[in-house]
Amino acid sequence: MELKTKYSGVIVPMVSPFNDDFSIDQVAVQKLVEFLTTNDIKPFVVGTTGESASMTANQKLNLVKATVQAVNGKQPVFAGISGNSIQTSIEEGKIYSDIGVDVLVSTVPNYYPMDASQIMAYFEMIANSVSLPVIIYNIPATTHCSIPLEVIEKLSHHTNIIGVKDSERNQLRLDRSLISWGNRDDFLFMVGWAAKSVYGLEHGATGIVPSTGNLCPALYQRLFNSIKIGNVMLAKSLQQQTDQISALYQKERDLSHSLSALKVLLSMKNLCGTQVLPPLFKMDADEETEFRIKMQIEFKNHNI
């Protein structure tokens, strides 16, 4: 139960704020962290929403340092160590531990195809080599690999692997996962498919990891708390609201374009700038101007 108490809830994959020269915007990190932690949110940095695959080691290090400093012990800090070099990932995990990160999150590498035995060995090597607890992150949209549930089940009994964040949009897989781990006290199941937040929490998930939580953390926290007190009707209403807000920047956009749009929305709340890292690029000036005008109306409609 201590595991669920410490690491459950709403974990937001925080955007990485950059200056125009691609350095970390330290002021924006402070703003974002304060916006999240004030709403009882746990930040997850150097993840997919944080453009981790495009960041240098120095950018990651500066972001993690700034985040831990800004959080100042108010919430556990989750940090990604995903990449194609396991030695680099392990080294980053050790450095982040020294900085003050609480939990490490790792995907499979995304270059070479991996079978079940290779995936098993990979995560065992990660977990055996770092001191911090590890969460498995399944996101085939970017890794092009769906981690077999049977592999996760075996890894769930490793003393240093405490949970899985699953972002695969597969209802059957979600149901099987909830049956397997929804009621485990020693292993966390976190829903990374934001539109299924209420469904997952209703069926035993311990946490949700919505990227739109960067924009409306209070709504997701209310959603989570509503499930805790048994007010499913309110939770479903909040799910509809958050889905509508997500659509503002995700509808008809792939991941690379939706992240650019999300940063425009965050800039409208004065939380960070619009800079993204190549191969992502900012909206062109005309598109951004049109988007901002439209979103000003939507912000009022959704009380953002």
VOLO-476973 format. One line per field, with one value per residue (C-alpha): residue number from 1; residue in one letter; chain; x, y, z. Coordinates in Angstrom, 2 decimals, decimal comma, always signed. Layout:
VOLO-476973
seq: (NUM | ...)
type: (a | ...)
mol: (A | ...)
px: (X | ...)
py: (Y | ...)
pz: (Z | ...)
END
This chain:
VOLO-476973
seq: (1 | 2 | 3 | 4 | 5 | 6 | 7 | 8 | 9 | 10 | 11 | 12 | 13 | 14 | 15 | 16 | 17 | 18 | 19 | 20 | 21 | 22 | 23 | 24 | 25 | 26 | 27 | 28 | 29 | 30 | 31 | 32 | 33 | 34 | 35 | 36 | 37 | 38 | 39 | 40 | 41 | 42 | 43 | 44 | 45 | 46 | 47 | 48 | 49 | 50 | 51 | 52 | 53 | 54 | 55 | 56 | 57 | 58 | 59 | 60 | 61 | 62 | 63 | 64 | 65 | 66 | 67 | 68 | 69 | 70 | 71 | 72 | 73 | 74 | 75 | 76 | 77 | 78 | 79 | 80 | 81 | 82 | 83 | 84 | 85 | 86 | 87 | 88 | 89 | 90 | 91 | 92 | 93 | 94 | 95 | 96 | 97 | 98 | 99 | 100 | 101 | 102 | 103 | 104 | 105 | 106 | 107 | 108 | 109 | 110 | 111 | 112 | 113 | 114 | 115 | 116 | 117 | 118 | 119 | 120 | 121 | 122 | 123 | 124 | 125 | 126 | 127 | 128 | 129 | 130 | 131 | 132 | 133 | 134 | 135 | 136 | 137 | 138 | 139 | 140 | 141 | 142 | 143 | 144 | 145 | 146 | 147 | 148 | 149 | 150 | 151 | 152 | 153 | 154 | 155 | 156 | 157 | 158 | 159 | 160 | 161 | 162 | 163 | 164 | 165 | 166 | 167 | 168 | 169 | 170 | 171 | 172 | 173 | 174 | 175 | 176 | 177 | 178 | 179 | 180 | 181 | 182 | 183 | 184 | 185 | 186 | 187 | 188 | 189 | 190 | 191 | 192 | 193 | 194 | 195 | 196 | 197 | 198 | 199 | 200 | 201 | 202 | 203 | 204 | 205 | 206 | 207 | 208 | 209 | 210 | 211 | 212 | 213 | 214 | 215 | 216 | 217 | 218 | 219 | 220 | 221 | 222 | 223 | 224 | 225 | 226 | 227 | 228 | 229 | 230 | 231 | 232 | 233 | 234 | 235 | 236 | 237 | 238 | 239 | 240 | 241 | 242 | 243 | 244 | 245 | 246 | 247 | 248 | 249 | 250 | 251 | 252 | 253 | 254 | 255 | 256 | 257 | 258 | 259 | 260 | 261 | 262 | 263 | 264 | 265 | 266 | 267 | 268 | 269 | 270 | 271 | 272 | 273 | 274 | 275 | 276 | 277 | 278 | 279 | 280 | 281 | 282 | 283 | 284 | 285 | 286 | 287 | 288 | 289 | 290 | 291 | 292 | 293 | 294 | 295 | 296 | 297 | 298 | 299 | 300 | 301 | 302 | 303 | 304)
type: (m | e | l | k | t | k | y | s | g | v | i | v | p | m | v | s | p | f | n | d | d | f | s | i | d | q | v | a | v | q | k | l | v | e | f | l | t | t | n | d | i | k | p | f | v | v | g | t | t | g | e | s | a | s | m | t | a | n | q | k | l | n | l | v | k | a | t | v | q | a | v | n | g | k | q | p | v | f | a | g | i | s | g | n | s | i | q | t | s | i | e | e | g | k | i | y | s | d | i | g | v | d | v | l | v | s | t | v | p | n | y | y | p | m | d | a | s | q | i | m | a | y | f | e | m | i | a | n | s | v | s | l | p | v | i | i | y | n | i | p | a | t | t | h | c | s | i | p | l | e | v | i | e | k | l | s | h | h | t | n | i | i | g | v | k | d | s | e | r | n | q | l | r | l | d | r | s | l | i | s | w | g | n | r | d | d | f | l | f | m | v | g | w | a | a | k | s | v | y | g | l | e | h | g | a | t | g | i | v | p | s | t | g | n | l | c | p | a | l | y | q | r | l | f | n | s | i | k | i | g | n | v | m | l | a | k | s | l | q | q | q | t | d | q | i | s | a | l | y | q | k | e | r | d | l | s | h | s | l | s | a | l | k | v | l | l | s | m | k | n | l | c | g | t | q | v | l | p | p | l | f | k | m | d | a | d | e | e | t | e | f | r | i | k | m | q | i | e | f | k | n | h | n | i)
mol: (A | A | A | A | A | A | A | A | A | A | A | A | A | A | A | A | A | A | A | A | A | A | A | A | A | A | A | A | A | A | A | A | A | A | A | A | A | A | A | A | A | A | A | A | A | A | A | A | A | A | A | A | A | A | A | A | A | A | A | A | A | A | A | A | A | A | A | A | A | A | A | A | A | A | A | A | A | A | A | A | A | A | A | A | A | A | A | A | A | A | A | A | A | A | A | A | A | A | A | A | A | A | A | A | A | A | A | A | A | A | A | A | A | A | A | A | A | A | A | A | A | A | A | A | A | A | A | A | A | A | A | A | A | A | A | A | A | A | A | A | A | A | A | A | A | A | A | A | A | A | A | A | A | A | A | A | A | A | A | A | A | A | A | A | A | A | A | A | A | A | A | A | A | A | A | A | A | A | A | A | A | A | A | A | A | A | A | A | A | A | A | A | A | A | A | A | A | A | A | A | A | A | A | A | A | A | A | A | A | A | A | A | A | A | A | A | A | A | A | A | A | A | A | A | A | A | A | A | A | A | A | A | A | A | A | A | A | A | A | A | A | A | A | A | A | A | A | A | A | A | A | A | A | A | A | A | A | A | A | A | A | A | A | A | A | A | A | A | A | A | A | A | A | A | A | A | A | A | A | A | A | A | A | A | A | A | A | A | A | A | A | A | A | A | A | A | A | A | A | A | A | A | A | A)
px: (+0,00 | +2,93 | +3,85 | +0,38 | +0,25 | +3,56 | +3,39 | -0,31 | -2,45 | -2,03 | +1,44 | +1,81 | +4,43 | +5,76 | +6,71 | +10,35 | +10,54 | +13,30 | +14,74 | +15,24 | +18,82 | +17,43 | +18,77 | +16,43 | +14,18 | +14,78 | +12,09 | +9,49 | +10,48 | +9,72 | +6,34 | +5,36 | +6,39 | +4,53 | +1,43 | +1,54 | +2,49 | +0,02 | -2,63 | -1,13 | +0,36 | +3,51 | +5,79 | +7,32 | +10,19 | +12,25 | +9,34 | +7,57 | +5,71 | +9,02 | +10,70 | +13,26 | +14,31 | +15,53 | +17,37 | +21,09 | +22,43 | +23,20 | +19,66 | +18,22 | +20,54 | +19,70 | +15,98 | +16,09 | +18,15 | +15,80 | +12,73 | +13,99 | +15,00 | +11,62 | +9,64 | +11,66 | +10,31 | +6,62 | +6,02 | +7,97 | +9,76 | +9,61 | +12,33 | +12,73 | +15,91 | +14,86 | +17,23 | +19,04 | +22,15 | +21,50 | +24,80 | +23,74 | +20,32 | +21,87 | +24,38 | +21,57 | +19,61 | +22,52 | +23,06 | +19,36 | +19,37 | +22,17 | +20,25 | +17,16 | +14,80 | +12,49 | +11,46 | +12,92 | +10,76 | +12,05 | +10,77 | +12,38 | +14,96 | +13,39 | +15,97 | +16,47 | +13,47 | +13,29 | +11,69 | +10,24 | +13,46 | +15,44 | +12,86 | +12,98 | +16,76 | +16,83 | +14,56 | +16,24 | +19,60 | +18,19 | +16,54 | +19,62 | +21,90 | +20,12 | +19,16 | +15,90 | +12,63 | +11,82 | +8,55 | +8,16 | +6,75 | +4,88 | +4,31 | +4,41 | +3,45 | +7,06 | +9,03 | +7,27 | +7,23 | +4,35 | +5,74 | +3,99 | +1,80 | +3,40 | +6,79 | +5,44 | +3,90 | +7,26 | +9,03 | +6,38 | +7,94 | +11,38 | +12,12 | +13,16 | +10,38 | +7,36 | +4,90 | +4,00 | +2,74 | +0,85 | +0,00 | -1,05 | -4,54 | -5,87 | -9,02 | -8,43 | -4,90 | -6,14 | -8,74 | -6,22 | -3,77 | -6,37 | -7,32 | -3,67 | -2,43 | -5,40 | -5,55 | -1,88 | -0,50 | +3,10 | +2,83 | +1,39 | -0,66 | -0,80 | -3,06 | -1,22 | -4,26 | -5,81 | -9,26 | -9,51 | -8,56 | -11,91 | -12,31 | -8,87 | -9,31 | -12,75 | -11,17 | -8,20 | -5,52 | -3,41 | -2,60 | -3,15 | -0,52 | -2,24 | -0,21 | -3,13 | -2,50 | +0,14 | -2,73 | -5,47 | -3,96 | -6,78 | -9,37 | -7,42 | -6,86 | -10,61 | -11,24 | -8,91 | -10,36 | -13,92 | -13,16 | -11,57 | -14,77 | -17,01 | -18,50 | -18,25 | -20,81 | -18,70 | -15,55 | -17,16 | -18,22 | -14,65 | -13,41 | -15,57 | -14,17 | -10,56 | -11,16 | -12,54 | -9,52 | -7,16 | -8,86 | -7,98 | -4,38 | -4,51 | -7,40 | -6,17 | -2,54 | +0,08 | +2,30 | +5,00 | +2,49 | +0,32 | +3,29 | +4,01 | +0,35 | +0,38 | +3,27 | +1,36 | -1,52 | +0,84 | +2,40 | -1,08 | -1,15 | +2,34 | +3,77 | +6,44 | +7,50 | +6,73 | +10,20 | +10,46 | +13,42 | +13,96 | +12,71 | +9,72 | +9,26 | +7,13 | +3,97 | +4,63 | +3,64 | +0,35 | -0,82 | +0,09 | -1,74 | -4,88 | -4,59 | -4,20 | -7,28 | -9,34 | -7,98 | -8,78 | -12,44 | -11,97 | -10,18 | -13,27 | -15,61 | -13,69 | -12,69 | -9,01)
py: (+0,00 | +2,36 | +2,00 | +3,09 | +5,92 | +7,38 | +6,94 | +6,73 | +9,58 | +11,96 | +11,93 | +14,53 | +14,05 | +17,60 | +19,47 | +20,51 | +24,31 | +25,61 | +29,01 | +30,03 | +28,69 | +25,30 | +25,67 | +24,81 | +27,69 | +27,64 | +30,24 | +28,23 | +25,05 | +26,82 | +28,00 | +24,60 | +22,76 | +25,21 | +24,90 | +21,11 | +20,65 | +23,29 | +20,98 | +17,93 | +16,58 | +14,47 | +15,61 | +13,16 | +14,74 | +13,55 | +11,59 | +11,53 | +14,80 | +16,23 | +15,52 | +13,31 | +11,51 | +14,84 | +16,10 | +16,07 | +14,61 | +18,13 | +19,36 | +16,40 | +16,96 | +20,65 | +19,93 | +17,25 | +19,46 | +22,41 | +20,25 | +18,59 | +21,98 | +23,50 | +20,57 | +20,84 | +17,61 | +18,51 | +15,53 | +12,53 | +13,27 | +10,73 | +10,87 | +8,99 | +7,08 | +5,76 | +5,44 | +3,04 | +2,71 | +0,80 | +1,99 | +5,60 | +4,91 | +3,28 | +6,10 | +8,66 | +6,73 | +6,86 | +10,59 | +11,36 | +9,40 | +11,59 | +14,72 | +13,68 | +11,98 | +9,41 | +7,05 | +6,07 | +5,33 | +3,31 | +2,24 | -0,41 | +0,83 | +1,82 | +0,91 | -2,86 | -5,20 | -7,14 | -10,44 | -11,32 | -12,74 | -9,67 | -7,32 | -9,31 | -9,21 | -5,49 | -4,44 | -6,84 | -5,27 | -1,77 | -2,71 | -4,54 | -1,61 | +1,36 | +2,05 | +3,85 | +1,99 | +1,46 | +1,78 | +0,05 | +2,33 | +0,73 | +3,11 | +1,30 | +4,51 | +5,64 | +2,47 | +0,33 | -2,48 | -3,65 | -5,21 | -8,57 | -8,69 | -12,00 | -10,29 | -7,48 | -10,05 | -11,76 | -8,42 | -7,31 | -9,67 | -8,06 | -6,30 | -3,07 | -2,87 | -1,24 | -0,66 | -0,11 | +2,91 | +1,68 | +4,12 | +1,52 | +2,18 | -1,35 | -2,06 | -5,80 | -5,20 | -2,60 | -4,99 | -7,82 | -5,47 | -4,26 | -7,84 | -8,74 | -5,70 | -3,54 | -4,90 | -5,61 | -3,75 | -4,39 | -3,33 | -0,16 | +0,04 | +3,53 | +4,43 | +6,36 | +6,41 | +9,61 | +9,05 | +5,88 | +7,57 | +7,04 | +3,55 | +2,54 | +4,05 | +2,43 | -0,95 | -0,69 | +1,45 | +3,29 | +6,29 | +8,20 | +9,91 | +12,52 | +14,93 | +17,38 | +17,64 | +20,22 | +22,49 | +21,60 | +19,71 | +20,66 | +18,91 | +15,65 | +15,86 | +16,37 | +13,39 | +11,21 | +12,36 | +11,82 | +8,16 | +7,85 | +9,02 | +6,98 | +9,85 | +8,17 | +10,47 | +13,53 | +11,71 | +10,87 | +14,47 | +15,59 | +12,95 | +14,55 | +17,98 | +16,81 | +14,92 | +18,10 | +20,08 | +17,41 | +17,65 | +21,36 | +20,51 | +16,80 | +16,53 | +15,98 | +16,34 | +13,64 | +13,62 | +15,89 | +18,58 | +18,24 | +18,90 | +22,15 | +23,13 | +22,23 | +24,60 | +27,40 | +26,79 | +26,78 | +30,01 | +31,54 | +30,76 | +32,28 | +28,94 | +28,45 | +29,50 | +27,78 | +26,46 | +22,74 | +20,61 | +19,38 | +17,24 | +19,05 | +22,63 | +25,52 | +26,47 | +29,01 | +32,55 | +32,68 | +29,30 | +30,21 | +33,53 | +31,84 | +29,09 | +31,59 | +33,55 | +30,37 | +29,13 | +32,36 | +31,56 | +27,91 | +28,91 | +30,89 | +28,07 | +25,51 | +27,86 | +27,08)
pz: (+0,00 | +0,62 | -3,07 | -4,18 | -1,68 | -2,83 | -6,60 | -7,51 | -8,76 | -11,68 | -13,23 | -15,97 | -18,71 | -18,56 | -21,71 | -21,93 | -22,23 | -24,51 | -25,22 | -28,85 | -28,71 | -27,56 | -24,03 | -21,16 | -20,16 | -16,40 | -15,66 | -17,56 | -15,72 | -12,45 | -13,76 | -15,10 | -11,95 | -9,75 | -11,96 | -11,64 | -8,00 | -6,81 | -8,23 | -6,46 | -9,70 | -9,96 | -12,81 | -15,27 | -17,21 | -20,18 | -21,61 | -24,97 | -24,41 | -23,23 | -26,60 | -24,89 | -28,08 | -29,51 | -26,43 | -25,75 | -22,52 | -21,31 | -22,03 | -20,13 | -17,20 | -16,97 | -17,19 | -14,50 | -12,18 | -12,65 | -12,10 | -8,93 | -7,56 | -8,41 | -6,98 | -3,77 | -2,32 | -2,74 | -5,06 | -6,34 | -9,61 | -12,44 | -15,12 | -18,38 | -19,24 | -22,63 | -25,57 | -27,85 | -25,70 | -22,51 | -21,04 | -21,55 | -20,01 | -16,96 | -16,57 | -16,79 | -14,19 | -11,76 | -12,36 | -11,91 | -8,68 | -7,35 | -8,39 | -6,45 | -8,90 | -7,26 | -10,09 | -13,47 | -16,51 | -19,45 | -22,86 | -25,02 | -27,55 | -30,87 | -33,52 | -33,58 | -33,39 | -30,10 | -29,20 | -25,81 | -24,39 | -25,44 | -23,91 | -20,68 | -20,54 | -21,37 | -18,49 | -16,07 | -16,92 | -16,38 | -13,08 | -11,81 | -12,58 | -10,99 | -7,39 | -8,10 | -8,76 | -12,44 | -14,33 | -17,70 | -20,41 | -23,31 | -26,22 | -29,58 | -31,42 | -30,98 | -30,19 | -32,83 | -30,27 | -28,12 | -24,95 | -24,46 | -21,36 | -20,41 | -20,30 | -18,12 | -15,77 | -15,28 | -14,83 | -12,32 | -9,78 | -10,05 | -6,78 | -8,51 | -11,14 | -9,54 | -12,36 | -15,97 | -17,85 | -20,90 | -23,70 | -26,25 | -27,59 | -27,41 | -25,40 | -25,06 | -23,83 | -21,36 | -19,98 | -19,63 | -17,92 | -15,42 | -14,58 | -14,05 | -12,15 | -11,20 | -7,68 | -7,06 | -4,04 | -5,14 | -8,78 | -10,30 | -13,48 | -14,99 | -17,88 | -20,58 | -22,87 | -21,53 | -23,02 | -20,91 | -17,63 | -15,91 | -17,32 | -16,09 | -12,63 | -12,28 | -12,92 | -10,59 | -12,25 | -9,71 | -11,85 | -15,08 | -17,24 | -19,45 | -21,58 | -21,55 | -17,82 | -18,76 | -19,71 | -17,21 | -14,25 | -11,87 | -14,04 | -14,05 | -10,31 | -9,79 | -12,07 | -10,04 | -6,72 | -7,97 | -8,62 | -5,17 | -3,47 | -5,77 | -7,78 | -11,17 | -12,78 | -12,03 | -13,17 | -16,52 | -16,96 | -16,30 | -18,75 | -21,45 | -20,61 | -20,74 | -23,98 | -25,56 | -24,40 | -25,74 | -29,12 | -29,32 | -30,14 | -31,04 | -33,51 | -37,07 | -35,90 | -35,49 | -32,40 | -33,83 | -34,79 | -31,70 | -29,40 | -31,24 | -30,86 | -27,15 | -26,56 | -28,26 | -25,86 | -22,89 | -24,12 | -24,09 | -20,36 | -20,00 | -18,86 | -21,53 | -25,01 | -28,30 | -29,17 | -30,01 | -31,02 | -34,58 | -36,19 | -34,65 | -35,77 | -34,62 | -36,47 | -39,20 | -38,27 | -40,17 | -38,87 | -35,31 | -35,49 | -36,79 | -34,16 | -31,33 | -32,38 | -32,52 | -29,21 | -27,40 | -28,02 | -27,03 | -23,81 | -22,82 | -23,85 | -21,78 | -18,94 | -19,41)
END
